[in-house]
Amino acid sequence: MSTENEGNAVPPAPSAPPVPMASPTASPQGHAPEGNAPTAPLPPVPQETPAAPGGSWPPPQATPAYGDGGAGGPGAGWGASYQQPAPKPRSGRGGLVAAVLVAALVAGGLGGGLGYTLAKDRDDRGSTTVSSDSSATQVKRAPGTIAGVAARALPSTVTIEAESNNGEGGTGTGFVFDTQGHIVTNNHVVAEAVDGGKLTATFPNGRKYDAEIVGHAQGYDVAVVKLKNAPSDLKPLALGDSDKVAVGDETIAIGAPFGLSNTVTTGIISAKNRPVASSDGSSSSKASYMSALQTDASINPGNSGGPLLDASGAVIGINSAIQSTGSGGFGSGQSGSIGLGFAIPINQAKYVAQQLIKTGKPVYAKIGASVSLEDSGDGAQITDQGTGGSAAVESGGPADKAGLKPGDVITKLDDHVIDSGPTLIGEIWTHEPGDKVTITYKRGGQEHTAQLTLAAREGDS
């Protein structure tokens, strides 16, 4: 994934789908003129007080936000800033609580340096020319092979370099979304260039273009950039249907791990609906939440923002985060792949990208209630109070109309098990405002259900 914020793993989630995952804003990386500076391991997601609906997103103190609230009270409203609870022993189907190592897949100078070293070693050994019979036929591979899929997809992927005004930045990946020059990637890949920085996109054939940010969504960790003077021969990658993906399906990931552009790796879909929350741990970081596709295709810093393809070559996800051990790789102190990669489902990413192209701002679905971000494993509990002493259940909001009250514990959203506040947020954000969902909750030991229509919140703040 190209969001390479590999830092600290997020605590596992209790009895709901595992929760490894993503990466939000990329942490500053040392600028490397010709390569990418190594990405330092990310600290744990900042813990803050939950937020309540109606608050600004992200919440005060630059804490990651969920839906529509800030921080406050013993818990945070989904839509509030993300608190990374301490890991707890769990029972049942434990998952990685809303937090996987932010796969800060924004590789820094290490990639370039490593690539140079590899090339130099080859040169030092000398070259050997092997003559071939002129009558030999060129090898041809069927379109359905991995080599065939890679040959078709690579020309539509780009290596993105983002640089801030102070020279800090990193490298990630993106792919062609349409013929107008829009490129889809992760928010954390372009974060350094948001406030007037420099952004470039390089195709496998060496063509390099300056680019500008059209819109970015910190909560979804999706961004859209547009090539300046885009060529007329762009070929958008075909988009698949992530809802129809099955565990065991073959996957192909493309990216620039540690700066090694145009790298192709393969694997399978290891799991679906993994609740994942990520942050680079910096004071200004904001958490991203997703119900991710898990893959064992090798994903490393620099892969962030790149496409995760199915066997036919259709995009089914955006590589965004990894769970890894704390040990660094290549002497950089940055962790690498251990076969636990996470991608934003393309159905969600497509919706977000279209909103960003249309208005420049993301739109989030919300229920209008503040929930605790503690990883109890029992569900997402609506807090007694929201941000700054406001009501935990937004007056007139979806939760209020459905009859939900402080103290209620949400255990399911439709047929998806909810084991924590972050898991609930990720599931809500897989929907669009206006969608009708069924909430299962417990009150006084009794189980109840309620139907509600999701409301909308525009923008990240």
WOBEL-V716894 format. One record per pair of residues at least 12 apart in sequence whose C-alpha atoms are under 10 Angstrom apart, sorted by the first residue. I is the first residue (numbers start at 1). J is the second residue. Records with the same first field share a line. If there is no record, write none. Layout:
I: J, J
This chain:
1: 22, 23, 102, 103, 104, 105, 106, 107, 172, 173, 174, 185, 186, 189, 253, 254, 255, 256, 257, 298, 299, 300, 301, 302, 303, 304, 305, 306, 307, 308, 318, 319, 320, 321, 322, 337, 341, 342, 343
2: 23, 26, 103, 104, 105, 106, 107, 159, 160, 170, 171, 172, 173, 174, 185, 186, 187, 188, 189, 254, 255, 256, 257, 258, 259, 299, 300, 301, 302, 303, 304, 305, 306, 307, 318, 319, 320, 321
3: 22, 23, 24, 25, 26, 27, 102, 103, 104, 105, 106, 107, 170, 171, 172, 173, 185, 186, 187, 188, 189, 190, 191, 221, 280, 300, 301, 302, 303, 304, 305, 306, 318, 319, 320, 321, 322
4: 22, 23, 24, 25, 26, 27, 38, 39, 40, 41, 42, 101, 102, 103, 104, 105, 106, 107, 108, 170, 171, 172, 186, 188, 189, 257, 258, 280, 299, 300, 301, 302, 303, 304, 305, 319, 320, 321, 322, 334, 335, 336
5: 22, 23, 24, 25, 26, 27, 39, 40, 41, 42, 43, 101, 102, 103, 104, 105, 106, 107, 188, 189, 278, 279, 280, 281, 300, 301, 302, 304, 320, 321, 322, 334, 335
6: 21, 22, 23, 26, 27, 39, 40, 41, 42, 43, 44, 100, 101, 102, 103, 104, 105, 106, 278, 279, 280, 300, 301, 321, 322, 323, 324, 325, 326, 328, 334, 335, 336, 337
7: 23, 39, 40, 41, 42, 43, 44, 45, 100, 101, 102, 103, 104, 278, 279, 280, 281, 322, 323, 324, 325, 326, 328, 334, 335
8: 41, 42, 43, 44, 45, 99, 100, 101, 102, 103, 278, 279, 280, 281, 323, 324, 325, 326, 335
9: 21, 22, 42, 43, 44, 45, 96, 97, 98, 99, 100, 101, 102, 103, 277, 278, 279, 322, 323, 324, 325, 326
10: 22, 44, 45, 84, 85, 86, 87, 96, 97, 98, 99, 100, 101, 102, 276, 277, 278, 279, 323
11: 44, 45, 84, 85, 86, 87, 88, 95, 96, 97, 98, 99, 100, 101, 277, 375
12: 85, 86, 87, 88, 89, 90, 94, 95, 96, 97, 98, 99, 100, 275, 276, 375, 377
13: 87, 88, 89, 90, 91, 93, 94, 95, 96, 97, 98, 99, 274, 275, 276, 374, 375, 376, 377, 378, 418, 419, 420, 422, 423
14: 87, 88, 89, 90, 91, 92, 93, 94, 95, 96, 97, 98, 375, 376, 377, 378, 379, 418, 419, 420
15: 90, 91, 92, 93, 94, 95, 96, 97, 376, 377, 378, 379, 417, 418, 419, 420
16: 92, 93, 94, 95, 96, 97, 273, 274, 275, 377, 378, 379, 411, 412, 416, 417, 418, 419, 420, 423
17: 93, 94, 95, 96, 97, 98, 271, 272, 273, 274, 275, 276, 291, 416, 417, 418, 419, 423
18: 93, 94, 95, 96, 97, 98, 99, 100, 271, 272, 273, 274, 275, 276, 291, 292, 294, 419, 423
19: 94, 95, 96, 97, 98, 99, 100, 273, 274, 275, 276, 277, 289, 290, 291, 292, 294, 323, 342, 419, 420, 422, 423, 426
20: 95, 96, 97, 98, 99, 100, 101, 102, 103, 274, 275, 276, 277, 278, 290, 291, 292, 294, 321, 322, 323, 324, 340, 341, 342
21: 96, 97, 98, 99, 100, 101, 102, 103, 274, 275, 276, 277, 278, 279, 288, 289, 290, 291, 292, 293, 294, 320, 321, 322, 323, 340, 341, 342, 343, 344
22: 98, 99, 100, 101, 102, 103, 104, 105, 186, 188, 220, 221, 275, 276, 277, 278, 279, 280, 287, 288, 289, 290, 291, 292, 304, 319, 320, 321, 322, 323, 341, 342, 343, 344
23: 42, 99, 100, 101, 102, 103, 104, 105, 106, 186, 187, 188, 189, 218, 219, 220, 221, 276, 277, 278, 279, 280, 281, 285, 286, 287, 288, 289, 290, 304, 320, 321, 322, 342
24: 64, 102, 103, 104, 186, 187, 188, 189, 191, 217, 218, 219, 220, 221, 222, 277, 278, 279, 280, 281, 285, 286, 287, 288, 289, 320, 321
25: 64, 102, 104, 106, 186, 187, 188, 189, 190, 191, 192, 218, 219, 221, 278, 279, 280, 281, 282, 284, 285, 286, 287, 288
26: 39, 42, 102, 103, 104, 105, 106, 107, 169, 170, 186, 187, 188, 189, 190, 191, 192, 279, 280, 281, 282, 285
27: 39, 40, 41, 42, 104, 106, 168, 169, 170, 188, 189, 191, 192, 279, 280, 281, 282, 283, 284, 285
28: 40, 106, 108, 163, 164, 167, 168, 169, 170, 191, 192, 280, 282
29: 106, 107, 108, 109, 163, 164, 167, 168, 169, 170, 171, 192
30: 108, 109, 163, 166, 167, 168, 169, 170
31: 108, 109, 162, 163, 164, 166, 167, 168, 169, 170
32: 108, 109, 110, 111, 112, 113, 163, 167, 168, 169, 170
33: 109, 112, 167
34: 109, 111, 112, 113
35: 107, 108, 109, 110, 111, 112, 113, 114, 115, 116, 161, 170, 171, 258, 259, 260
36: 106, 107, 108, 109, 110, 111, 112, 113, 114, 161, 169, 170, 171, 172, 258, 259, 260, 302
37: 106, 107, 108, 109, 110, 111, 112, 113, 168, 169, 170, 171, 258, 259, 332
38: 106, 107, 108, 109, 110, 111, 112, 113, 170, 171, 258, 259, 301, 302, 329, 330, 331, 332, 333, 334
39: 104, 105, 106, 107, 108, 109, 110, 111, 169, 170, 171, 258, 301, 302, 328, 332, 333, 334, 335
40: 104, 106, 107, 108, 280, 328, 332, 333, 334, 335
41: 101, 102, 103, 104, 280, 281, 326, 327, 328, 332, 333, 334, 335
42: 101, 102, 103, 104, 278, 279, 280, 281, 282, 326, 334, 335
43: 101, 102, 279, 280, 281, 282
44: 83, 84, 99, 100, 101, 102, 278, 279, 280, 281, 282
45: 63, 64, 82, 83, 84, 85, 99, 100, 101, 102, 277, 278, 279, 280, 281, 282, 283, 285, 286, 287
46: 62, 63, 64, 81, 82, 83, 84, 85, 279, 280, 281, 282, 283, 284, 285, 286, 287
47: 63, 64, 81, 82, 83, 84, 85, 86, 281, 373
48: 60, 61, 62, 63, 64, 65, 70, 71, 72, 74, 75, 76, 80, 81, 82, 83, 84, 85, 373
49: 63, 70, 71, 72, 73, 74, 75, 76, 77, 80, 81, 82, 83, 84, 372, 373, 386, 387
50: 63, 64, 65, 66, 69, 70, 71, 72, 73, 74, 75, 76, 77, 78, 79, 80, 81, 82, 83, 370, 371, 372, 373, 374, 383, 385, 386, 387, 421
51: 63, 64, 65, 66, 67, 68, 69, 70, 71, 72, 73, 74, 75, 76, 77, 78, 79, 80, 81, 82, 83, 369, 370, 371, 372, 373, 383, 385, 386, 387, 388, 390, 392
52: 65, 66, 67, 68, 69, 70, 71, 72, 73, 75, 76, 77, 78, 79, 80, 81, 368, 369, 370, 371, 372, 382, 383, 385, 386, 387, 388, 389, 390, 391, 392, 393, 394
53: 66, 67, 68, 69, 70, 71, 76, 77, 78, 79, 80, 366, 367, 368, 369, 370, 371, 386, 387, 390, 391, 392, 393, 394, 395, 397, 457
54: 67, 68, 69, 70, 77, 79, 80, 368, 369, 370, 386, 387, 390, 391, 392, 393, 394, 395, 397, 457
55: 67, 68, 69, 70, 71, 72, 77, 79, 80, 370, 386, 387, 388, 390, 461
56: 68, 69, 70, 71, 79, 80, 81, 387, 457, 459, 460, 461
57: 69, 70, 71, 79, 80, 81, 218, 219, 286, 457, 458, 459, 460, 461
58: 70, 71, 79, 80, 81, 82, 218, 219, 284, 285, 286, 287, 459, 460, 461
59: 71, 72, 76, 79, 80, 81, 82, 286, 387, 460, 461
60: 72, 80, 81, 387, 461
61: 81, 283, 284, 285
62: 81, 282, 283, 284, 285, 286, 287
63: 80, 81, 82, 83, 279, 281, 282, 283, 284, 285, 286, 287
64: 79, 80, 81, 82, 83, 218, 219, 277, 278, 279, 281, 283, 284, 285, 286, 287, 288, 289, 460
65: 77, 78, 79, 80, 81, 82, 83, 218, 219, 285, 286, 287, 288, 289, 425, 460, 461
66: 78, 79, 80, 81, 82, 219, 220, 277, 286, 287, 288, 289, 364, 366, 370, 371, 373, 421, 422, 424, 425, 426, 428, 429, 460
67: 79, 80, 81, 219, 289, 364, 365, 366, 367, 368, 369, 370, 425, 426, 428, 429, 456, 457, 458, 460
68: 80, 81, 364, 365, 366, 367, 368, 369, 370, 394, 456, 457, 458, 459, 460, 461
69: 81, 366, 368, 369, 370, 371, 386, 387, 392, 394, 461
70: 82, 370, 386, 387, 388, 461
71: 83, 370, 386, 387, 388, 389
72: 370, 372, 383, 385, 386, 387, 388, 389, 390, 392
73: 370, 371, 372, 383, 384, 385, 386, 387, 388, 389, 390, 392
74: 371, 372, 373, 374, 383, 384, 385, 386, 387
75: 370, 371, 372, 373, 374, 380, 381, 382, 383, 384, 385, 386, 387, 392, 421
76: 369, 370, 371, 372, 373, 374, 381, 382, 383, 384, 385, 386, 387, 392, 421, 422
77: 367, 368, 369, 370, 371, 372, 373, 380, 381, 382, 383, 385, 386, 387, 392, 393, 421, 422, 425
78: 366, 367, 368, 369, 370, 371, 372, 373, 380, 382, 421, 422, 423, 424, 425, 426, 428
79: 219, 364, 365, 366, 367, 368, 369, 370, 371, 421, 422, 425, 457
80: 287, 369, 370, 371, 372, 373, 386, 387, 421, 422, 425
81: 286, 287, 373, 422
82: 98, 99, 277, 278, 279, 286, 287, 288, 289, 372, 373, 374, 421, 422
83: 98, 287, 372, 373, 374, 375, 421, 422
84: 97, 98, 99, 277, 278, 279, 373, 374, 375, 422
85: 97, 98, 99, 373, 374, 375, 376
86: 374, 375
87: 374, 375, 376
88: 375, 376, 377
89: 376, 377
90: 375, 376, 377
91: 377
92: 377
93: 377
94: 377, 419
95: 274, 275, 276, 377, 419
96: 274, 275, 276, 277, 323
97: 274, 275, 276, 277, 374, 375, 376, 377, 419, 420, 421, 422, 423
98: 274, 275, 276, 277, 278, 287, 288, 289, 290, 291, 373, 375, 419, 420, 421, 422, 423, 424, 425, 426
99: 275, 276, 277, 278, 279, 287, 288, 289, 290, 321, 322, 323, 422, 423
100: 274, 275, 276, 277, 278, 279, 321, 322, 323, 324, 340, 341, 342
101: 276, 277, 278, 279, 280, 321, 322, 323, 324, 325, 326, 335, 340, 341, 342
102: 188, 276, 277, 278, 279, 280, 281, 287, 288, 301, 320, 321, 322, 323, 324, 342
103: 188, 278, 279, 280, 299, 300, 301, 302, 303, 304, 319, 320, 321, 322, 323, 324, 335, 336, 337, 341, 342
104: 170, 172, 188, 189, 278, 279, 280, 300, 301, 302, 303, 304, 320, 321, 322, 334, 335
105: 170, 171, 172, 173, 186, 188, 189, 255, 256, 257, 258, 259, 299, 300, 301, 302, 303, 304, 305, 306, 319, 320, 321, 322, 336
106: 160, 161, 162, 169, 170, 171, 172, 173, 186, 188, 189, 190, 256, 257, 258, 259, 300, 301, 302, 303, 304, 305, 320
107: 161, 169, 170, 171, 172, 173, 189, 256, 257, 258, 259, 260, 300, 301, 302, 303, 304, 334
108: 161, 168, 169, 170, 171, 172, 257, 258, 259, 301, 302, 332
109: 169, 170, 171, 258, 259, 332
110: 170, 257, 258, 259, 260, 330, 331, 332, 334
111: 170, 171, 256, 257, 258, 259, 260, 261, 301, 302, 330
112: 171, 258, 259, 260, 261
113: 258, 259, 260
114: 258, 259, 260, 330
115: 258, 259, 260, 261
116: 260
143: 312, 313
144: 311, 312, 313
145: 311, 312, 313
146: 250, 251, 252, 264, 265, 266, 310, 311, 312, 313
147: 264
148: 312, 313
149: 252, 309, 310, 311, 312, 313, 314
150: 252, 253, 254, 262, 263, 264, 265, 309, 313
151: 313
152: 235, 237, 313
153: 175, 176, 235, 236, 237, 238, 254, 307, 309, 313, 314, 315
154: 175, 203, 204, 205, 237, 254, 255, 262, 263, 264, 307
155: 175, 176, 203, 204, 205, 234, 235, 236, 237, 262
156: 174, 175, 176, 177, 183, 203, 204, 234, 235, 236, 237, 307
157: 173, 174, 175, 176, 177, 183, 184, 201, 202, 203, 204, 235, 236, 237, 254, 255, 261, 262, 305, 306, 307
158: 172, 173, 174, 175, 176, 183, 184, 185, 200, 201, 202, 203, 204, 205, 206, 207, 208, 209, 254, 255, 256, 261, 262, 305, 306
159: 171, 172, 173, 174, 175, 200, 201, 202, 203, 204, 208, 255, 256, 259, 260, 261, 262, 302, 303, 305, 306
160: 172, 173, 174, 175, 183, 185, 189, 190, 199, 200, 201, 202, 203, 208, 209, 210, 211, 225, 255, 256, 261, 302, 304, 305, 306
161: 173, 189, 190, 192, 193, 198, 199, 200, 201, 202, 210, 211, 259
162: 188, 189, 190, 191, 192, 193, 194, 197, 198, 199, 200, 201, 211
163: 190, 191, 192, 193, 194, 196, 197, 198, 199, 200
164: 190, 191, 192, 193, 194, 195, 196, 197, 198, 199
165: 192, 193, 194, 195, 196, 197, 198
166: 192, 197
167: 192, 193, 197, 198
168: 192, 193, 197
169: 189, 190, 191, 192, 193, 197, 198, 199
170: 188, 189, 190, 191, 192, 193, 258, 259, 301, 302
171: 189, 190, 200, 201, 255, 256, 257, 258, 259, 260, 261, 301, 302, 303, 304
172: 185, 186, 188, 189, 190, 201, 255, 256, 257, 258, 259, 261, 301, 302, 303, 304, 305, 306
173: 185, 186, 189, 190, 201, 202, 254, 255, 256, 257, 259, 261, 262, 302, 303, 304, 305, 306, 307, 318, 319
174: 186, 189, 201, 202, 203, 223, 224, 225, 254, 255, 256, 303, 304, 305, 306, 307, 318, 319
175: 201, 203, 224, 235, 236, 237, 254, 255, 305, 306, 307, 315, 318
176: 224, 225, 226, 227, 234, 235, 236, 237, 238, 307
177: 224, 225, 226, 234, 235, 236, 237, 238, 239, 350, 353, 354
178: 226, 234, 235, 236, 237, 238
179: 230, 231, 232, 233, 234, 235, 236
180: 226, 227, 229, 230, 231, 232, 233, 234, 235, 236
181: 211, 225, 226, 227, 228, 229, 230, 231, 232, 233, 234, 235, 236
182: 211, 212, 213, 214, 224, 225, 226, 227, 228, 230, 234, 236, 353, 357
183: 201, 211, 213, 214, 223, 224, 225, 226, 227, 236, 305, 353
184: 216, 222, 223, 224, 225, 226, 305, 306, 307, 318, 349, 350, 353
185: 216, 221, 222, 223, 224, 225, 304, 305, 306, 307, 318, 319, 320, 349, 353
186: 216, 217, 218, 220, 221, 222, 223, 224, 304, 305, 306, 318, 319, 320, 344, 349
187: 213, 215, 216, 217, 218, 219, 220, 221, 222, 223, 224, 225, 288, 304, 305, 320
188: 216, 217, 218, 221, 222, 223, 279, 280, 285, 288, 304, 305, 320
189: 221, 222, 223, 302, 303, 304, 305, 320
190: 212, 213, 216, 222, 223, 224, 225, 305
191: 213, 216, 218, 221, 223
193: 212, 213
194: 212, 213, 214, 215, 216
195: 213
196: 212, 213
197: 212, 213
198: 210, 211, 212, 213
199: 211, 212, 213, 225, 226, 227
200: 212, 225, 226, 227, 228
201: 225, 226, 227, 228
202: 261
203: 261, 262
204: 261, 262
207: 231
208: 227
209: 226, 227, 228, 229, 230, 231
210: 225, 226, 227, 228, 229, 230
211: 225, 226, 227, 228, 229, 230
212: 224, 225, 226, 227, 228
213: 225, 226, 227, 356, 357, 360
214: 226, 227, 353, 356, 357, 358, 359, 360, 361
215: 352, 353, 354, 355, 356, 357, 358, 359, 360, 361, 362
216: 352, 353, 355, 356, 357, 360, 361, 362, 459, 460
217: 288, 352, 353, 355, 356, 360, 361, 362, 363, 364, 459, 460
218: 285, 286, 287, 288, 289, 362, 459, 460, 461
219: 277, 278, 286, 287, 288, 289, 290, 362, 363, 364, 425, 426, 429, 459, 460
220: 277, 287, 288, 289, 290, 344, 348, 349, 352, 362, 363, 364, 426, 429, 430, 460
221: 278, 286, 287, 288, 289, 290, 305, 318, 320, 344, 349, 352
222: 288, 305, 318, 320, 344, 348, 349, 350, 352, 353, 356, 362
223: 305, 349, 352, 353, 356, 357, 360, 361, 362
224: 352, 353, 354, 355, 356, 357, 360
225: 353, 356, 357
226: 357
237: 307, 309, 313, 314, 315
238: 309, 312, 313, 314, 315, 316
239: 307, 309, 310, 313, 314, 315, 316, 317, 346, 347, 350
240: 309, 310, 312, 313, 314, 315, 316, 317, 345, 346, 347
241: 310, 314, 315, 316, 317, 345, 346, 347
242: 272, 293, 310, 314, 315, 316, 317, 344, 345, 346, 347, 348
243: 272, 273, 316, 345, 346, 347, 348
244: 316
245: 269, 271, 272, 293, 310, 316, 345
246: 268, 269, 270, 271, 272, 293
247: 268, 269, 270, 271, 272, 293, 294, 295
248: 267, 268, 269, 270, 271, 295
249: 267, 268, 269, 270, 271, 295, 310, 311
250: 266, 267, 268, 269, 270, 295, 296, 297, 309, 310, 311, 312
251: 265, 266, 267, 268, 269, 270, 295, 296, 297, 308, 309, 310, 311, 312, 313, 314, 315, 316, 317
252: 264, 265, 266, 267, 268, 269, 295, 296, 297, 298, 307, 308, 309, 310, 311, 312, 313, 314, 315, 316
253: 265, 266, 267, 295, 296, 297, 298, 299, 303, 306, 307, 308, 309, 310, 315, 317, 318, 319, 343
254: 266, 297, 298, 299, 302, 303, 304, 305, 306, 307, 308, 309, 318, 319
255: 299, 300, 301, 302, 303, 304, 305, 306, 307, 308, 319
256: 299, 300, 301, 302, 303, 304, 305, 306
257: 298, 299, 300, 301, 302, 303, 304, 336, 337
258: 300, 301, 302, 303, 329, 330, 334, 336
259: 300, 301, 302, 303
260: 302, 303
261: 302, 303
262: 303, 306
263: 299, 302, 303
264: 297, 298, 299, 303
265: 296, 297, 298, 299, 308
266: 295, 296, 297, 298, 299, 308, 309, 310, 311
267: 295, 296, 297, 298, 310, 339
268: 294, 295, 296, 297, 310, 311
269: 293, 294, 295, 296, 297, 310, 341, 342
270: 293, 294, 295, 296, 297, 339, 340, 341, 342
271: 292, 293, 294, 295, 296, 342
272: 291, 292, 293, 294, 295, 342, 343, 345
273: 290, 291, 292, 293, 294, 344, 345, 416, 423, 426, 427, 430
274: 290, 291, 292, 293, 294, 342, 343, 423, 426, 427
275: 289, 290, 291, 292, 293, 342, 418, 419, 420, 422, 423, 424, 425, 426, 427
276: 288, 289, 290, 291, 292, 293, 321, 322, 342, 343, 344, 422, 423, 425, 426
277: 289, 290, 291, 292, 321, 422, 423, 425, 426
278: 290, 320, 321, 322
286: 460
287: 422
288: 422, 425, 426
289: 344, 422, 423, 424, 425, 426, 427, 428, 429, 430
290: 320, 342, 343, 344, 345, 348, 422, 423, 424, 425, 426, 427, 428, 429, 430
291: 342, 343, 344, 345, 348, 423, 424, 425, 426, 427, 428, 429, 430
292: 317, 318, 319, 320, 321, 341, 342, 343, 344, 345, 346, 426, 427, 430
293: 308, 316, 317, 318, 319, 341, 342, 343, 344, 345, 346
294: 317, 319, 321, 322, 339, 340, 341, 342, 343, 344, 345
295: 308, 319, 322, 339, 340, 341, 342, 343
296: 322, 337, 338, 339, 340, 341, 342
297: 337, 338, 339, 340, 341, 342
298: 322, 336, 337, 338, 339, 340, 341
299: 319, 320, 321, 322, 323, 336, 337, 338, 339, 340, 341, 342
300: 319, 320, 321, 322, 323, 324, 334, 335, 336, 337, 338, 339, 341
301: 320, 321, 322, 334, 335, 336, 337
302: 319, 320
303: 318, 319, 320, 321
304: 318, 319, 320, 321, 322, 342, 343
305: 317, 318, 319, 320, 321, 343, 344
306: 318, 319, 320, 343
307: 319, 320, 343, 344, 346
308: 320, 342, 343, 344, 345, 346
309: 346
314: 346
315: 345, 346, 347
316: 343, 344, 345, 346, 347, 349
317: 342, 343, 344, 345, 346, 347, 348, 349, 350
318: 342, 343, 344, 345, 346, 349
319: 341, 342, 343, 344, 345
320: 341, 342, 343, 344
321: 337, 340, 341, 342, 343, 344
322: 335, 336, 337, 338, 339, 340, 341, 342, 343
323: 335, 336, 337, 338, 339, 340, 341, 342
324: 336, 337, 338, 339, 340, 341
325: 337, 338
344: 430
345: 430
347: 430, 431
348: 429, 430, 431, 432
349: 430
351: 363, 430, 431, 432
352: 364, 432
360: 459
361: 458, 459, 460
362: 457, 458, 459, 460
363: 429, 432, 433, 456, 457, 458, 459, 460
364: 428, 429, 430, 431, 432, 433, 454, 455, 456, 457, 458, 459, 460
365: 425, 427, 428, 429, 430, 431, 432, 433, 434, 435, 453, 454, 455, 456, 457, 458
366: 397, 398, 399, 425, 428, 429, 431, 432, 433, 434, 453, 454, 455, 456, 457
367: 393, 394, 397, 398, 399, 400, 401, 402, 425, 428, 433, 437, 452, 453, 454, 455, 456
368: 392, 393, 394, 395, 396, 397, 398, 399, 400, 401, 454, 455, 456, 457
369: 381, 382, 383, 385, 386, 391, 392, 393, 394, 395, 397, 398, 399, 400, 404, 405, 406
370: 382, 383, 384, 385, 386, 387, 390, 391, 392, 393, 394, 399, 406, 421
371: 383, 384, 385, 386, 392, 393, 406, 407, 408, 409, 410, 420, 421, 422, 424, 425
372: 384, 386, 407, 409, 420, 421, 422
373: 420, 421, 422, 423, 424, 425
374: 419, 420, 421, 422
375: 419, 420, 421, 422, 423
376: 419, 420, 421
377: 411, 418, 419, 420, 421
378: 409, 410, 411, 417, 418, 419, 420
379: 408, 409, 410, 411, 412, 417, 418, 419, 420, 421, 422, 423, 424, 441, 442
380: 407, 408, 409, 410, 411, 412, 418, 419, 420, 421, 422, 423, 424, 425, 441
381: 405, 406, 407, 408, 409, 410, 411, 419, 420, 421, 441, 442
382: 404, 405, 406, 407, 408, 409, 410, 421
383: 405, 406, 407, 408, 409
384: 405, 406, 407, 408
385: 406, 407
386: 406
391: 406
392: 405, 406, 407
393: 405, 406
397: 452, 453, 454, 455
398: 436, 451, 452, 453, 454, 455
399: 439, 450, 451, 452, 453, 454, 455
400: 452
401: 450, 451, 452, 453
402: 438, 439, 449, 450, 451, 452, 453
403: 449, 450, 451, 452
404: 439, 441, 442, 443, 448, 449, 450
405: 443
406: 443
407: 442, 443, 444
408: 440, 441, 442, 443, 444, 445, 447, 448
409: 421, 440, 441, 442, 443, 444, 445, 447
410: 424, 439, 440, 441, 442, 443, 447, 448, 449
411: 424, 439, 440, 441, 442, 447, 448, 449
412: 424, 427, 438, 439, 440, 441, 442, 449
413: 427, 428, 437, 438, 439, 440, 441, 449, 450, 451
414: 427, 436, 437, 438, 439, 440, 449, 451
415: 437, 438, 439, 440
416: 439, 440
417: 440
418: 439, 440, 441
428: 454
429: 454
431: 454
432: 453, 454, 455, 456
433: 453, 454, 455, 456, 457
434: 452, 453, 454, 455, 456
435: 452, 453, 454, 455
436: 451, 452, 453, 454, 455
437: 450, 451, 452, 453, 454
438: 450, 451, 452, 453
439: 451, 452
